[in-house]
Amino acid sequence: MENPIQETTDLFRFQITEEQEEERGDKCIAALIDSLSRSFIQKMIKEGRVCINGLPVKASYQVKAGDDLSFLLPKAQEPDIEPEDIPLDILYEDSDVLVVNKPKDMVVHPAAGHYSHTLVNAVLYHCRGQLSGINGVLRPGIVHRIDKDTTGSVIVCKNDAAHQALAVQFADHTITRRYRAIVHGVLTDDEGIIDAPIGRDNADRKKMAVNQVNGKRAVTHYTVLERFERFTYIECRLETGRTHQIRVHMASIGHPLLGDSVYGPKKCPFPKLEGQTLHAMILGFVHPRTGEYIETSAPLPEYFQRLLDLL
């Protein structure tokens, strides 16, 4: 699927793949562009801004492979989100995109309970005067997100054209994403593939789980980097990008991430460790304007390196 960058367009267009088939239209858009809220999408649908094959669609419409999904974003407005002077560890930057090494304990998007000190607040300050409309607001476009306690690379778009082009790459699974993690137990195989669908946990809707009935295809490749007495240091390569994918997949084979109290042991063997030991190290993408392949590497955070030295 080709989506060459365009300077002025507010029209987003995607072709639905077999993997997205039978998804509700509003959920499909939310999955394609992570920073669009469901309420914003439903407002666009009510206003007739979302079309399938050129015709306005209802939110409940289940998309089919080959459908042409398009939506027109409203003119950009100033955001309610306050820019904040928060230092950023910048791995790459130009007029279209920014790759940031996100620290631990930082939320990506402002949301209930986290209206300030987020990555978006910091990027708004850093990119003053450089942003065009994203999702109807003058704000950085976050095409993907990582959890609050996951560290590492996050790509940020400075304009709609870059946002659309990168959203297509994420949807097509052509983005390179390699993570470092420490898991409980000693993995016997040097490498492996976990191919198991992920969906909401039927017993706890706040959690994700391997779900053979309602789950979406999810594939994680792992490689052992170092074995310790009770833990294993691994690299994970994502073929798909489901919510909590690495955390769920590693837990499903009996090797949850160290520090992950949601999918692993409630009691952490390292009391001062907060959250899962997971770092988004390598991020690679085709630049939306030049067509050049860009790859960044986020160095391991200090807490992670200290843990490796202790094990």
C-alpha positions in Angstrom: 0.0 0.0 0.0 1.6 3.3 -1.1 0.8 6.6 0.5 3.3 9.2 -0.8 3.6 12.3 1.5 1.5 15.3 0.5 2.0 18.8 1.9 -1.6 20.1 2.2 -4.0 17.1 2.5 -6.2 16.6 5.5 -7.6 13.4 3.9 -6.4 10.1 5.3 -6.9 7.0 3.2 -6.2 3.3 3.9 -7.0 0.0 2.3 -8.3 -2.6 4.7 -6.3 -5.8 5.0 -7.5 -9.3 5.8 -6.1 -8.9 9.3 -8.4 -5.9 9.9 -11.5 -7.6 8.4 -14.7 -7.6 10.5 -13.4 -4.9 12.8 -15.9 -2.1 13.5 -15.1 1.0 11.5 -14.4 3.2 14.5 -12.2 0.6 16.2 -10.3 0.2 12.9 -9.5 3.9 12.7 -8.4 3.9 16.3 -6.0 1.0 15.6 -4.6 2.7 12.5 -4.0 6.1 14.2 -3.3 5.5 17.9 -3.7 9.1 19.0 -7.3 9.6 17.8 -9.7 9.1 20.6 -12.8 7.0 20.1 -15.1 9.9 20.9 -13.3 12.1 18.3 -13.7 9.3 15.7 -17.4 8.9 16.5 -17.8 12.6 16.1 -16.2 12.5 12.7 -18.5 9.6 11.7 -21.6 11.5 12.8 -20.4 14.5 10.8 -20.1 12.3 7.7 -16.3 12.7 7.5 -15.6 8.9 7.4 -16.3 7.0 4.2 -16.0 3.4 3.0 -15.6 3.1 -0.7 -16.6 6.8 -1.1 -19.8 6.5 1.0 -20.4 7.8 4.5 -20.4 4.9 7.0 -21.8 4.1 10.5 -19.5 3.4 13.4 -20.9 -0.2 13.7 -20.0 -1.1 10.1 -17.7 -4.1 10.0 -14.9 -3.4 7.5 -14.0 -5.9 4.7 -10.7 -6.7 3.1 -10.2 -4.4 0.1 -12.4 -1.7 1.5 -11.2 1.8 0.9 -11.4 3.7 4.2 -11.0 7.4 4.1 -11.7 10.2 6.5 -11.4 14.0 6.4 -10.0 15.7 9.5 -11.3 19.1 10.6 -9.1 22.2 10.5 -6.5 22.3 13.2 -7.2 24.2 16.4 -4.9 25.2 19.3 -4.7 22.4 21.9 -5.9 22.5 25.5 -2.7 20.6 26.4 -0.1 22.8 28.0 3.5 22.8 26.6 6.0 21.9 29.3 9.7 22.4 29.4 10.7 18.8 30.1 14.1 17.6 28.8 13.9 15.2 25.9 16.5 12.6 24.9 16.2 13.0 21.1 17.5 10.1 18.9 16.5 11.6 15.5 14.8 14.8 14.3 14.0 16.7 11.1 11.1 18.8 9.8 8.7 15.8 9.6 9.5 13.4 12.4 11.1 13.1 15.8 12.3 10.0 17.6 12.5 10.3 21.4 14.0 8.0 24.0 11.1 7.9 26.5 12.1 7.5 30.2 10.5 5.2 32.7 7.4 6.4 34.5 6.4 8.8 31.7 2.9 8.5 30.1 2.8 9.2 26.3 -0.6 10.8 26.0 -2.5 13.1 28.4 -5.4 11.2 29.9 -7.4 11.0 33.1 -5.0 11.2 36.0 -2.1 12.2 33.7 -2.9 15.7 32.2 0.7 17.0 32.6 4.3 15.7 32.5 3.5 13.5 29.5 5.6 13.0 26.4 3.0 15.1 24.4 3.4 18.0 26.8 7.2 17.9 26.4 7.1 17.6 22.6 4.6 20.5 22.3 7.2 22.7 24.1 10.1 21.4 22.0 8.3 21.7 18.7 6.9 25.2 19.2 6.2 26.7 15.7 7.0 23.4 13.9 3.7 21.6 14.1 0.9 21.5 11.5 -2.5 19.9 12.1 -2.6 16.4 13.6 -6.0 14.9 14.4 -7.7 18.3 14.1 -5.4 19.9 16.7 -2.0 21.6 16.5 -0.2 18.8 18.4 2.4 16.2 17.8 1.1 13.0 16.1 1.8 9.9 18.1 1.5 7.0 15.7 2.2 4.4 18.4 2.7 4.3 22.1 4.6 2.4 24.7 3.5 1.8 28.3 4.3 4.2 31.1 7.0 1.9 32.6 8.4 0.8 29.2 11.4 2.9 28.2 12.8 3.6 24.7 12.0 4.8 21.2 8.8 6.6 20.3 8.3 8.2 16.9 6.5 11.5 16.8 5.1 13.2 13.6 5.2 16.9 13.1 2.5 17.0 10.4 -0.5 15.1 9.0 1.3 13.9 5.9 4.1 12.3 7.9 1.5 10.9 10.3 -0.5 9.2 7.6 2.6 7.8 5.9 3.9 6.2 9.1 0.5 5.0 10.2 0.4 3.0 7.0 3.8 1.5 7.8 2.6 0.5 11.3 -0.6 -1.0 9.8 1.5 -3.0 7.3 3.9 -4.1 10.0 6.9 -2.8 8.0 8.3 -0.8 11.0 11.4 -2.4 12.6 10.8 -2.8 16.4 13.3 -4.6 18.6 13.0 -4.6 22.4 15.3 -5.7 25.2 13.7 -7.5 28.2 14.6 -9.5 31.3 12.3 -12.4 32.0 11.8 -14.8 34.9 13.3 -18.2 34.5 15.9 -19.6 32.1 14.8 -20.1 28.5 16.2 -23.3 27.1 16.0 -22.5 23.4 18.3 -19.8 22.0 15.4 -18.4 19.9 11.8 -18.9 19.3 8.6 -17.5 17.8 5.3 -17.0 19.8 2.4 -16.9 17.4 -0.7 -16.5 19.5 -3.7 -14.1 19.1 -4.1 -11.4 21.7 -7.4 -9.9 22.9 -9.1 -8.7 26.1 -8.8 -11.0 29.1 -12.3 -12.5 29.5 -11.9 -12.6 33.3 -10.4 -9.0 33.6 -11.2 -6.6 30.8 -8.4 -4.2 31.9 -5.9 -6.9 31.0 -4.9 -8.5 27.7 -4.5 -12.2 27.2 -3.8 -14.9 24.6 -7.4 -15.3 23.3 -8.0 -17.9 20.6 -11.6 -16.9 20.1 -11.6 -13.0 20.1 -7.9 -12.3 19.8 -6.1 -10.6 16.9 -3.1 -12.2 15.3 0.1 -11.5 17.2 3.6 -12.7 16.5 6.7 -12.1 18.7 10.2 -13.4 17.8 12.7 -13.7 20.7 16.4 -14.3 20.9 18.4 -15.2 24.1 21.2 -12.7 24.7 22.4 -13.9 28.1 21.3 -16.5 30.7 21.5 -16.0 34.5 20.8 -18.3 37.4 17.1 -17.4 37.6 16.5 -14.9 34.7 17.1 -14.5 31.0 18.1 -11.4 29.1 16.4 -11.4 25.6 15.7 -9.4 22.5 12.2 -9.4 21.1 11.3 -8.4 17.6 7.6 -7.5 17.0 6.0 -8.7 13.8 2.7 -7.2 15.0 2.0 -4.5 17.6 -0.8 -5.6 19.9 -1.3 -3.9 23.3 1.1 -5.4 25.9 2.2 -7.9 23.3 5.6 -8.8 24.6 4.4 -8.9 28.2 1.4 -11.2 27.4 3.4 -13.5 25.1 6.3 -14.1 27.4 3.9 -14.7 30.3 2.0 -17.2 28.2 5.1 -19.4 27.8 5.9 -19.2 31.5 8.5 -16.5 31.4 6.9 -13.2 32.4 8.9 -10.0 32.4 10.8 -9.1 35.6 8.9 -6.4 37.5 5.6 -7.0 35.7 3.1 -7.3 38.5 0.1 -7.4 36.0 1.2 -10.5 34.0 3.9 -11.9 36.4 4.4 -12.4 40.1 2.8 -9.8 42.3 6.0 -9.7 44.5 9.1 -8.5 42.7 12.4 -10.0 43.8 13.9 -6.4 43.4 11.6 -4.3 45.7 12.8 -0.9 44.2 12.0 -2.0 40.7 8.8 -0.3 39.4 7.1 -1.9 36.4 8.3 -4.3 33.7 11.9 -4.5 32.6 11.2 -3.7 28.9 13.1 -1.3 26.6 12.2 -0.3 23.0 15.8 -0.2 21.7 15.7 -0.3 17.9 13.1 1.6 15.8 13.4 1.6 12.0 11.1 3.2 9.4 11.1 4.5 5.8 11.2 8.3 6.0 7.8 9.7 4.8 9.4 12.4 2.6 12.8 11.1 1.3 12.0 7.3 1.2 15.3 6.7 3.1 15.4 3.9 5.7 16.1 5.5 9.1 17.0 3.3 12.1 17.6 4.6 15.7 19.0 2.8 18.7 18.0 3.9 22.3 20.7 3.1 24.8 19.7 0.9 27.8 18.6 3.0 30.8 20.8 3.0 33.9 18.3 1.0 36.0 18.3 -1.7 33.3 22.1 -1.9 33.1 22.4 -2.0 36.9 20.0 -5.0 37.0 22.1 -6.8 34.4 25.2 -6.2 36.5 23.4 -7.6 39.6 22.1 -10.8 38.0 
